[in-house]
Amino acid sequence: MIGWDSWKKGFDVWESATAKYLEAWMRSPLVLGPGGALLTAAMRSKTAVDGAMDSWWSAVGLPTRRDQERALHALNQMQSRLIDLEETLAEIRAQQKQQQAATKV
């Protein structure tokens, strides 16, 4: 176990020194500027690819992601309304049972 303990201590020292160096380096404008530009270019590329895929899916006659999300939203609204109607119907039935029980007495 002595080998493991010394290796662990050495690793902790290396990790601490490396973390300090990398934190300073990652905050440098020399890294942040090009990194931001790369991220912007990647996002523009993704937007262009998504638009092309949507156009292709539409041309084939299949729903796009936006179409699917819109349909799912409408389905969720209908399901919510159906649940509300079921609850209202259950309340009406309970009231009717109470009225029938009261008229029998």
C-alpha positions, 0 to 999 in steps of 0.5 A, a space after each residue: 500500500 505504500 506504493 499506492 499512497 505515494 502515487 496518490 500523493 504525486 497525482 494530487 500534486 500534479 492535478 493541483 498544479 495542472 488545474 491551476 495552469 489550465 484554469 488560467 489558460 482557459 480564461 485567457 483571451 487567446 483561448 476564449 476568442 478563437 473558442 467563441 468563434 469556433 462555437 459560433 461557426 459550429 452553431 451556424 453550421 448546425 442551424 444551416 444543416 437543420 434548415 436543410 434537413 427540414 426542407 428535405 423532410 418537407 419535400 419528401 412529405 414527412 413532418 419536420 421536427 417543428 411539425 411533430 412538436 406542434 402535433 404533440 403539443 396539440 395532443 397534450 392539450 386534447 389529453 388535458 381537456 379530456 381528463 378535465 371532462 372525465 373529472 367533471 363527468 365523475 362529479 356530475 355522476 356523484 351528484 346524481 347518485 347523491 340526489 337519487 339517494 336523497 329522493 329514496 329516503 
